[in-house]
Amino acid sequence: MSVLVTGGAGYIGSVTVQTLLENGYRVIVVDDLSGGHRESLPENVDLVVGDIGNSDVLDRVFSRNRIEAVIHFAAESTVTTSMEYPGRCFKVNVTSSTALLEASYRYGIRKFVFSSSAAVYGSPLSIPISEEAPMRPTNPYGLSKVVFERILRWYQAVYGLTVVILRYFNAAGAVGGLGEWHDPETHLIPRILRTAMGKAPGVTILGTDYPTPDGTCVRDYVHVQDIATAHVLALRYAQDLSEYCFNLGLGWGYSVKEVVEAARRVTGVSFPVSVGSRRSGDPPILVADAQKARLYLGWSPKFVDLEEIIDTAWVWNRKHLGVGH
């Protein structure tokens, strides 16, 4: 099967591309390289550098390849950016994504796997969060994911499109030569590890007055390889599924302070930590109920220990970002 992966040169996308190849799929990637890296892709993967909202790019990709399914990662993917530039977030995550969806349908593709986010839930009413929980996003990024999920539902209802939506929680860790590499970096674990390497002056905890046991935000950290595996399973079983929307997470969370201490143990570095104000749009707790993914996809996370997850990222950071970055 030939699969188009949008955003396939990015962090999660590149690991998914690698996992698809290992499972015998042919992969074509569209990525504008605004957040991805060409060197994250193997040479035998066709890369089209372009914008998923550009109709000429989409027509070229779909007309020249016998694509049978789409896995859609390409997005403005940070809460901070969405709070600063909401228009950019909606343009990419809704307008451009809809252009991709329409082109996919026009070229006869009936299988579409969407990389969504726990941000759709906002501040949840109960923990852990099930797929039936109300969607109450607290930032433009989360809202953009909600809107496109609803668009997908209509294409599912009107055209019979086979849709799988994966709402994953906090992606973390690294796989071999593939790790998290953003500039600027906004995610907690890579910021901590760069501080431990002496490439940042310190770690700032954004808020210590949340209604959590130690006052800092609590998140469910799921390894990037486990997320990639779920996308391949979704592709494999899409037509046979009676459910279409799945959370990806471990089912328990760690506070920012707990992550800091775990990273200190893994790295052996007592890096400096300071306290700052809350980041706008951050819910206090996000922890997944991922039973549906286990039941319907046969998904079972292989990485379930926070220190092991951090260690995979630490190994990658020292090898790939130790010099010259």
C-alpha positions, 0 to 999 in steps of 0.5 A: 500500500502507498501512503501519503504522510503529511508533515512526515519530516517532523518529530512524530511524522518521521518516526511514523514514516520509519515504522511504515517502511518497516511494515512494508508500506511505500511512503510519500511525504509532503512537508514544507520543512518549516518544522521538519528536517529533510535528514529525518527521512531515509533516501528511499522515501519520496519527499515533496517540499510544499504546502498542503494548502497549495492545490498545485502541490496536491495535484502533483502528488496525487496525480503522480502516485497511486496513493491509497491512504493519507496520514495527516500530521502537518500542522501548527502544533504548539499552544504558545504559537496558537495563542500568539498567532491564532489566524496562522493556526486556523489557516494551517490546521483548518483551511489547509487541512480541508484542502488536503481532505478535499483533494484526497477525496477527489483523487479517490482516497477513502482512508484518512488517519488524522493526528489530533490532540488531547488539546481538544478536551481543554480543562476536562471535567473528570480524569482520566479523559475518555473519548466521550468527554466534552471537547472544551478547548482552552486555546486556538490550537485545540479548537483548530483540532476540534473543527477539523475533526468535525469536518472529517465526521461530515466527510465520513457521513456524506462520502463514506470516507474511512476516518481514524482520529488519534488524540494523543497526549504528550509525545516524548522520547526518541528512536535511534536517529530520530528525536525532537528537534524544534527551534524554538523548543517549547516542549518540557522534556527537550528543554530540560535536556538541553539545559542539562547539556549546558545549551540553555541557562535553566528550566522555567516552571510555568506556574506552580499554583495549579490545582494539582498535588504539587501545584504544577501541571500534570501530563500523560507522557507517551513515547513517540514510537508507541504513537507511531505504532498506533498510526500504523495499526489505525491504517491496518484496521481502519476499514474494520473498526466500529469506533473511529476516535482513540486516545493515546496515552499511558493512563497516568500522569506526571507533574512538571516537578516530577519530570524535572526530578526524573530528568535529573536522575537520568542525566545526573545533572543538577541543572537550575530551575526557576519559577515563572507565570502560567502559560496562557491556555494550559489545562491543569491535568491531562491524563488519557483513558486509552482503553479503546485503543487497546481494545480496538487497535490492539495497541499496547505501549511498550514504554511505560516508565518515565525515566526510560522515556526520558533516557531515550531522548537523552541518548539522542540529544547527546549524540545529535545535538551535542556539537554544532547546534 
